[in-house]
Amino acid sequence: MLDVTVIENPEAAAVSLDPIRARLLAELTAGPASAAMLAGQVGLPRQKVNYHLKALERHGLVELAGERRKGNVTERLMRATAASYVISPLALAAVQPDPDRFRDQLSARWMLALGARLVRDVGSLVTGAAKARKRLATYALDGEVRFASAADRAAFAQELTAGVSALIRKYDSPDAEGGRDHRIVLALHPTVKDQTTPELDTQ
């Protein structure tokens, strides 16, 4: 089972967003189960659960883990193909965000567009690397900082921009034969303390 997989197909995305199928996916991340076992867990008839499992299987969201005999019946044990799923903007290709339409470093919506492109691009790279059975070279940094004031936050952003820009100038080799382009994305936003009522900072 993969830790995270990216859903790029629009039909697969629609299947995963169905509340019943999302619940079945969640149950199957805990371990393999049959339609009969899941029926008791989600409170639905076995036939209905089996119908939903087949839809999930068609789109590669669940897979056969094994079979077992129960009386005169052979039960199929299904498992989720990943512990969690992310829907790529490619699933909504016609309306996916495009950060190149406008550039505003202080815009939260531009940050969202950058984040969407990050999910799209890295998702495609992960899919391609898996098919080629190659390791994908990436790096990510995650941290938190508490600013004493809005002025400190602005100063931090300026220093961060200057520092990273200096690193880019130092290591950028546009004429290097055999080199490979890499994208750098930096984001700074208030920490969300409560998913239902996010702490907003309008300073």
Backbone bond lengths (Angstrom), bond angles and torsions (degrees), N, CA, C in turn:
res aa  C-N    CA-C-N  psi(-1)  N-CA   C-N-CA  omega(-1)  CA-C   N-CA-C  phi
1 M - - - 1.458 - - 1.529 109.92 -
2 L 1.323 115.79 131.31 1.458 120.57 176.69 1.522 110.11 -75.77
3 D 1.334 116.61 154.05 1.460 120.15 177.20 1.532 110.09 -71.46
4 V 1.330 115.59 -47.09 1.466 121.44 178.90 1.519 108.17 -139.28
5 T 1.320 117.15 139.01 1.454 120.42 172.09 1.521 108.93 -129.97
6 V 1.312 115.86 151.66 1.460 121.80 -175.88 1.523 109.72 -105.29
7 I 1.320 116.41 129.59 1.464 122.32 178.59 1.523 108.07 -95.88
8 E 1.332 116.43 115.76 1.454 121.17 -179.43 1.521 112.68 -106.35
9 N 1.325 116.69 -23.26 1.460 121.64 -177.38 1.527 110.88 -78.75
10 P 1.346 118.91 128.67 1.464 120.93 -178.69 1.533 113.63 -58.93
11 E 1.329 116.99 -39.94 1.458 119.95 -179.70 1.525 110.82 -67.64
12 A 1.325 116.63 -40.19 1.460 119.85 177.51 1.524 110.54 -64.29
13 A 1.335 116.63 -38.11 1.467 120.20 177.93 1.524 110.30 -62.54
14 A 1.342 116.62 -44.03 1.469 120.48 179.53 1.524 110.81 -62.33
15 V 1.335 116.11 -40.59 1.469 120.25 179.12 1.527 110.62 -62.90
16 S 1.325 116.78 -42.96 1.464 120.63 -176.60 1.525 112.36 -69.35
17 L 1.332 117.20 -25.56 1.461 121.10 -177.59 1.526 113.42 -84.89
18 D 1.327 117.44 -11.03 1.457 120.12 175.14 1.530 108.22 -62.38
19 P 1.340 119.33 128.00 1.477 121.28 -174.52 1.529 113.85 -56.03
20 I 1.325 117.38 -41.89 1.461 120.15 -178.94 1.523 110.08 -66.86
21 R 1.324 116.84 -45.00 1.460 120.13 -178.27 1.527 111.13 -68.78
22 A 1.323 116.94 -35.06 1.461 119.80 175.86 1.526 110.29 -63.61
23 R 1.333 116.76 -38.12 1.472 120.60 177.44 1.530 110.46 -65.71
24 L 1.337 117.05 -41.66 1.462 120.34 178.22 1.524 110.69 -63.64
25 L 1.325 116.88 -41.06 1.459 120.57 176.75 1.528 110.65 -59.07
26 A 1.326 115.47 -44.10 1.462 120.02 -179.80 1.529 110.97 -61.83
27 E 1.325 116.60 -41.09 1.459 120.24 178.94 1.523 110.95 -65.04
28 L 1.321 116.58 -38.27 1.467 120.53 -175.96 1.526 113.06 -78.08
29 T 1.327 117.94 -13.90 1.466 118.89 174.03 1.529 110.61 -70.92
30 A 1.341 116.58 -20.06 1.468 120.64 179.29 1.525 112.01 -79.84
31 G 1.332 116.80 -17.83 1.456 120.38 179.85 1.514 111.00 151.42
32 P 1.337 117.84 165.86 1.459 121.71 -178.82 1.522 112.53 -61.22
33 A 1.313 115.08 146.53 1.467 120.63 178.59 1.518 109.03 -155.18
34 S 1.324 115.55 155.28 1.457 121.30 176.92 1.518 109.64 -94.04
35 A 1.327 116.04 169.62 1.462 120.16 177.46 1.516 110.46 -60.10
36 A 1.342 116.79 -38.93 1.464 120.33 179.79 1.523 111.26 -64.72
37 M 1.315 116.88 -41.92 1.467 120.67 178.95 1.524 110.65 -64.85
38 L 1.331 116.35 -42.73 1.461 120.25 -179.11 1.521 111.76 -68.82
39 A 1.319 116.10 -32.69 1.474 120.08 -179.48 1.517 110.81 -56.80
40 G 1.328 116.56 -42.32 1.455 119.79 179.06 1.511 112.88 -69.38
41 Q 1.338 116.19 -29.88 1.465 119.94 -177.63 1.522 112.63 -78.29
42 V 1.325 116.66 -33.22 1.467 119.47 -176.41 1.529 112.96 -106.16
43 G 1.340 116.91 -4.00 1.463 120.41 176.22 1.514 114.39 72.11
44 L 1.343 116.88 38.70 1.459 121.57 178.44 1.528 109.13 -128.44
45 P 1.336 117.94 156.51 1.465 120.22 175.67 1.525 110.88 -61.87
46 R 1.329 116.87 147.92 1.454 121.76 -178.88 1.523 111.83 -57.11
47 Q 1.342 117.00 -39.65 1.462 120.23 -178.72 1.531 111.10 -62.17
48 K 1.339 115.92 -39.66 1.466 119.59 -179.86 1.526 110.74 -68.71
49 V 1.331 115.86 -40.61 1.458 119.94 177.64 1.523 110.01 -62.16
50 N 1.322 116.82 -42.86 1.456 121.79 179.78 1.536 111.18 -60.62
51 Y 1.336 116.11 -38.62 1.464 121.64 177.59 1.531 110.86 -60.93
52 H 1.317 115.70 -45.79 1.471 120.09 179.99 1.528 111.32 -68.32
53 L 1.331 117.50 -37.58 1.457 120.66 178.71 1.522 111.57 -63.06
54 K 1.316 116.66 -38.17 1.456 120.29 179.01 1.531 110.81 -64.86
55 A 1.331 115.89 -38.27 1.468 119.41 177.46 1.525 110.50 -64.71
56 L 1.324 117.20 -42.23 1.463 121.29 178.25 1.529 110.98 -65.59
57 E 1.330 116.05 -38.27 1.460 120.41 -179.39 1.528 111.25 -67.67
58 R 1.325 117.41 -38.50 1.466 120.86 179.88 1.516 111.97 -59.04
59 H 1.313 116.42 -29.93 1.459 120.71 -177.04 1.527 112.52 -102.84
60 G 1.328 117.15 13.00 1.455 120.95 173.74 1.514 115.55 73.44
61 L 1.329 117.25 18.39 1.455 120.29 -179.84 1.527 112.18 -87.99
62 V 1.321 116.41 -24.95 1.465 121.99 171.87 1.524 107.80 -132.41
63 E 1.314 115.95 160.75 1.457 120.90 -179.29 1.516 110.21 -144.87
64 L 1.318 115.75 163.82 1.451 121.40 -180.00 1.523 109.44 -73.16
65 A 1.336 115.58 126.16 1.459 120.99 178.26 1.528 111.45 -99.46
66 G 1.331 116.34 -21.16 1.459 120.61 -179.06 1.512 110.21 161.75
67 E 1.306 115.69 -178.82 1.463 121.73 178.92 1.519 109.12 -133.90
68 R 1.330 115.29 154.27 1.460 119.33 176.37 1.519 109.24 -146.26
69 R 1.308 115.27 148.06 1.463 121.18 178.12 1.517 109.48 -87.09
70 K 1.324 115.20 133.30 1.464 121.09 174.70 1.518 107.02 -134.22
71 G 1.327 116.27 97.38 1.451 120.88 -173.43 1.516 109.74 68.80
72 N 1.308 116.01 -125.63 1.469 121.31 178.71 1.524 112.59 -94.47
73 V 1.323 116.02 7.17 1.466 120.97 -175.01 1.531 110.23 -113.70
74 T 1.314 116.41 139.98 1.463 121.77 172.76 1.525 108.53 -100.09
75 E 1.311 115.80 116.60 1.468 120.39 -179.49 1.524 110.62 -92.63
76 R 1.315 114.94 137.93 1.465 120.75 174.80 1.530 108.65 -91.57
77 L 1.307 116.26 124.48 1.459 121.14 176.73 1.523 108.62 -94.04
78 M 1.316 115.79 121.15 1.457 121.28 -177.65 1.524 110.44 -106.50
79 R 1.318 115.95 154.10 1.461 120.75 175.47 1.527 108.71 -139.75
80 A 1.327 115.66 155.27 1.466 120.57 176.15 1.524 108.70 -71.54
81 T 1.315 116.88 145.92 1.462 120.12 179.26 1.529 111.84 -81.00
82 A 1.336 117.18 -10.64 1.468 120.83 178.57 1.521 109.35 -151.27
83 A 1.327 115.24 158.91 1.459 119.79 177.17 1.522 111.37 -77.05
84 S 1.329 116.47 -24.42 1.463 120.92 177.81 1.521 108.93 -154.61
85 Y 1.337 114.87 160.58 1.464 120.94 -174.33 1.526 109.62 -131.15
86 V 1.318 115.26 143.62 1.465 122.12 175.25 1.523 107.75 -124.97
87 I 1.322 116.46 131.75 1.461 120.34 178.56 1.526 109.24 -90.36
88 S 1.321 115.81 120.71 1.462 121.51 -179.89 1.527 110.76 -75.15
89 P 1.332 117.29 148.60 1.467 120.11 172.50 1.529 112.52 -57.35
90 L 1.341 118.07 -18.78 1.459 120.50 177.42 1.523 111.51 -61.74
91 A 1.335 116.71 -23.17 1.461 120.09 177.46 1.527 111.08 -67.49
92 L 1.329 116.20 -20.06 1.473 122.38 175.49 1.523 107.70 -125.69
93 A 1.320 115.05 53.67 1.467 120.82 -170.09 1.526 113.71 -54.59
94 A 1.334 117.13 -38.20 1.467 120.05 -175.12 1.527 112.38 -68.79
95 V 1.320 117.07 -23.14 1.473 119.93 -176.73 1.526 112.05 -125.93
96 Q 1.328 117.20 19.70 1.461 119.26 179.94 1.527 110.31 -68.23
97 P 1.344 117.54 147.84 1.464 120.12 -179.60 1.525 111.58 -62.89
98 D 1.313 116.11 144.37 1.462 121.96 177.92 1.528 108.27 -125.79
99 P 1.335 117.80 102.84 1.469 119.74 -177.93 1.517 113.49 -66.13
100 D 1.332 117.86 -12.39 1.461 119.96 179.15 1.528 112.69 -80.47
101 R 1.343 116.67 -9.38 1.475 119.04 179.14 1.523 111.08 -67.60
102 F 1.316 115.39 -33.21 1.468 119.64 176.48 1.524 107.29 -155.88
103 R 1.309 115.97 154.28 1.455 120.44 179.67 1.523 108.16 -128.87
104 D 1.327 115.41 117.24 1.455 120.56 179.19 1.527 107.04 -145.42
105 Q 1.311 117.35 103.96 1.462 121.40 -175.67 1.517 113.14 -62.10
106 L 1.316 117.29 -19.90 1.463 120.12 -178.72 1.528 112.56 -100.97
107 S 1.325 116.68 8.53 1.461 120.65 -179.09 1.529 111.05 -95.38
108 A 1.330 115.79 123.74 1.467 120.27 176.58 1.527 110.69 -65.62
109 R 1.325 116.85 -32.45 1.468 119.62 -179.88 1.529 111.04 -71.06
110 W 1.335 116.89 -34.46 1.463 118.61 174.74 1.528 110.04 -66.31
111 M 1.347 116.20 -36.73 1.458 120.07 176.15 1.526 110.63 -60.78
112 L 1.343 116.49 -41.33 1.459 119.98 176.96 1.523 111.50 -61.82
113 A 1.326 116.31 -40.87 1.464 120.18 178.40 1.529 110.75 -63.26
114 L 1.335 116.64 -39.73 1.455 120.30 176.37 1.524 110.97 -64.16
115 G 1.342 115.62 -42.32 1.456 119.99 178.98 1.514 111.97 -62.95
116 A 1.331 116.19 -39.54 1.466 120.45 178.80 1.528 110.39 -64.47
117 R 1.338 116.22 -42.30 1.466 119.06 178.42 1.525 110.81 -64.87
118 L 1.336 116.46 -36.27 1.457 120.39 177.81 1.527 110.89 -61.30
119 V 1.341 116.05 -45.92 1.470 120.10 178.05 1.524 110.48 -61.79
120 R 1.334 116.27 -43.86 1.470 120.50 -179.08 1.523 111.37 -62.25
121 D 1.341 116.50 -51.21 1.456 120.58 -173.90 1.528 111.87 -68.86
122 V 1.332 116.60 -47.04 1.460 118.96 -178.90 1.530 110.12 -67.96
123 G 1.333 116.67 -35.21 1.466 119.34 175.99 1.518 111.67 -60.11
124 S 1.321 116.65 -44.78 1.466 120.78 178.33 1.523 111.18 -64.83
125 L 1.335 116.89 -39.53 1.460 120.72 178.65 1.529 111.36 -65.34
126 V 1.338 116.53 -41.70 1.464 120.87 178.65 1.526 110.30 -62.33
127 T 1.336 115.84 -44.49 1.466 120.10 179.12 1.521 111.10 -61.60
128 G 1.338 116.40 -45.32 1.457 120.31 179.71 1.517 112.71 -65.21
129 A 1.337 116.71 -40.79 1.462 120.35 179.83 1.525 110.81 -65.46
130 A 1.340 116.40 -38.08 1.466 119.83 179.30 1.526 110.69 -64.88
131 K 1.332 116.76 -42.22 1.469 120.29 179.40 1.530 111.35 -65.07
132 A 1.337 115.92 -37.52 1.461 120.54 -179.75 1.524 112.51 -84.73
133 R 1.340 115.43 -5.49 1.467 121.26 -178.02 1.526 111.12 56.16
134 K 1.332 113.77 45.30 1.457 120.13 178.62 1.526 109.49 -122.45
135 R 1.318 115.09 154.93 1.454 120.70 178.07 1.522 109.39 -82.21
136 L 1.315 116.78 138.40 1.455 122.06 179.91 1.522 109.38 -97.58
137 A 1.327 117.03 123.01 1.463 121.63 -178.47 1.531 109.78 -85.03
138 T 1.321 116.22 107.84 1.463 121.27 177.53 1.528 109.27 -136.73
139 Y 1.303 115.58 169.02 1.468 121.60 177.62 1.525 107.72 -149.30
140 A 1.315 116.04 138.52 1.464 120.20 177.67 1.531 109.09 -140.17
141 L 1.304 115.98 147.86 1.460 122.48 178.24 1.522 108.07 -130.15
142 D 1.319 115.98 131.34 1.462 120.35 -179.42 1.523 108.47 -133.23
143 G 1.312 117.25 132.39 1.457 119.82 -179.91 1.522 111.16 -161.97
144 E 1.315 116.12 175.69 1.462 121.41 178.43 1.519 109.23 -132.10
145 V 1.303 115.78 148.59 1.458 121.45 177.24 1.531 107.69 -142.34
146 R 1.315 116.62 140.77 1.476 121.06 176.15 1.520 107.84 -105.93
147 F 1.331 115.27 121.86 1.462 120.61 178.78 1.522 109.93 -93.76
148 A 1.300 115.48 139.40 1.463 119.97 179.01 1.521 111.73 -73.41
149 S 1.341 117.06 -24.31 1.461 120.40 -177.30 1.522 109.76 -157.44
150 A 1.320 115.11 165.45 1.464 120.23 176.01 1.532 110.44 -63.62
151 A 1.314 116.53 -32.18 1.464 120.61 179.00 1.535 110.48 -64.84
152 D 1.333 116.14 -40.22 1.467 120.02 177.91 1.531 110.34 -64.89
153 R 1.325 116.05 -39.15 1.465 119.84 179.51 1.532 110.19 -63.97
154 A 1.311 116.97 -42.45 1.459 121.03 179.15 1.528 110.72 -64.67
155 A 1.340 116.67 -40.24 1.460 120.83 178.97 1.533 110.27 -65.70
156 F 1.330 116.10 -39.53 1.468 120.93 177.68 1.524 110.26 -60.98
157 A 1.322 116.30 -45.27 1.468 120.57 -179.44 1.523 111.08 -61.82
158 Q 1.335 116.13 -39.32 1.467 120.16 179.10 1.523 111.11 -65.46
159 E 1.339 116.68 -44.82 1.460 120.49 179.64 1.521 111.32 -66.30
160 L 1.332 116.06 -39.30 1.459 120.40 178.96 1.529 110.08 -62.51
161 T 1.327 116.01 -44.71 1.461 120.89 179.13 1.529 111.14 -61.81
162 A 1.330 116.06 -44.48 1.458 120.44 -179.25 1.530 111.07 -65.09
163 G 1.329 116.05 -43.36 1.462 120.33 -178.47 1.517 112.81 -65.08
164 V 1.316 116.10 -47.05 1.467 119.36 -179.43 1.519 110.70 -68.49
165 S 1.318 117.09 -38.89 1.472 120.33 177.82 1.522 110.62 -61.27
166 A 1.322 116.69 -37.44 1.466 120.38 178.64 1.530 110.50 -66.70
167 L 1.332 116.97 -39.97 1.465 120.87 177.87 1.529 111.05 -64.76
168 I 1.326 115.78 -39.61 1.469 119.49 178.66 1.521 110.30 -62.88
169 R 1.332 116.57 -44.98 1.470 120.23 179.54 1.529 110.57 -63.34
170 K 1.333 116.86 -35.59 1.453 121.02 -177.29 1.527 112.43 -69.46
171 Y 1.326 116.27 -41.64 1.461 119.83 -171.80 1.527 114.45 -104.22
172 D 1.308 117.73 -9.30 1.463 119.77 -179.23 1.525 110.68 -68.47
173 S 1.336 115.89 125.02 1.472 121.17 179.44 1.523 108.76 -129.16
174 P 1.330 117.35 75.95 1.467 120.53 -174.43 1.520 114.18 -61.13
175 D 1.338 117.71 -23.27 1.467 120.41 -178.00 1.525 112.96 -100.95
176 A 1.345 117.26 7.31 1.467 120.43 -177.40 1.525 110.46 -69.35
177 E 1.317 116.36 119.98 1.461 120.58 179.51 1.531 109.09 -72.65
178 G 1.324 115.83 127.91 1.458 119.82 -178.50 1.518 113.15 85.66
179 G 1.335 117.73 -0.33 1.456 120.18 177.90 1.524 111.12 -74.00
180 R 1.313 116.68 165.82 1.455 120.30 179.87 1.521 109.86 -130.93
181 D 1.323 115.62 133.44 1.467 120.67 179.56 1.532 110.53 -70.76
182 H 1.316 115.69 142.86 1.461 122.29 175.47 1.521 108.59 -129.53
183 R 1.331 115.78 147.03 1.464 120.99 177.76 1.524 109.65 -102.53
184 I 1.324 115.79 139.46 1.461 122.29 177.93 1.525 108.27 -115.28
185 V 1.316 116.82 128.34 1.464 121.47 177.90 1.522 108.03 -127.53
186 L 1.321 116.86 124.53 1.461 122.54 176.30 1.519 108.79 -119.33
187 A 1.305 116.62 140.55 1.463 120.24 179.47 1.524 109.71 -140.93
188 L 1.303 115.47 143.54 1.461 121.91 177.05 1.527 107.20 -135.80
189 H 1.326 116.75 119.38 1.468 120.19 -178.97 1.518 109.90 -148.17
190 P 1.332 118.04 157.85 1.462 120.24 177.95 1.528 111.04 -59.62
191 T 1.321 116.58 143.36 1.455 121.65 176.76 1.522 109.45 -70.66
192 V 1.322 116.50 134.52 1.462 121.15 178.31 1.520 108.30 -84.34
193 K 1.326 116.80 115.19 1.461 121.84 -178.38 1.524 111.84 -86.00
194 D 1.327 115.86 -34.55 1.460 121.25 -177.82 1.519 107.01 -136.75
195 Q 1.333 116.77 121.90 1.458 120.25 -175.99 1.522 112.58 -62.22
196 T 1.334 117.98 -25.36 1.469 120.33 -178.07 1.506 112.32 -87.13
197 T 1.330 116.85 -31.85 1.468 120.58 -179.88 1.529 108.42 -132.42
198 P 1.336 118.76 79.22 1.460 121.07 -177.27 1.517 111.99 -61.35
199 E 1.325 114.85 144.16 1.475 121.10 178.47 1.515 108.05 -77.50
200 L 1.315 116.99 117.00 1.449 121.76 -177.32 1.517 110.51 -99.62
201 D 1.294 115.14 145.43 1.475 121.33 178.05 1.517 107.07 -128.36
202 T 1.303 117.09 110.16 1.464 120.66 -176.87 1.527 111.77 -103.04
203 Q 1.310 116.62 8.39 1.463 118.66 179.62 1.528 111.25 -68.61
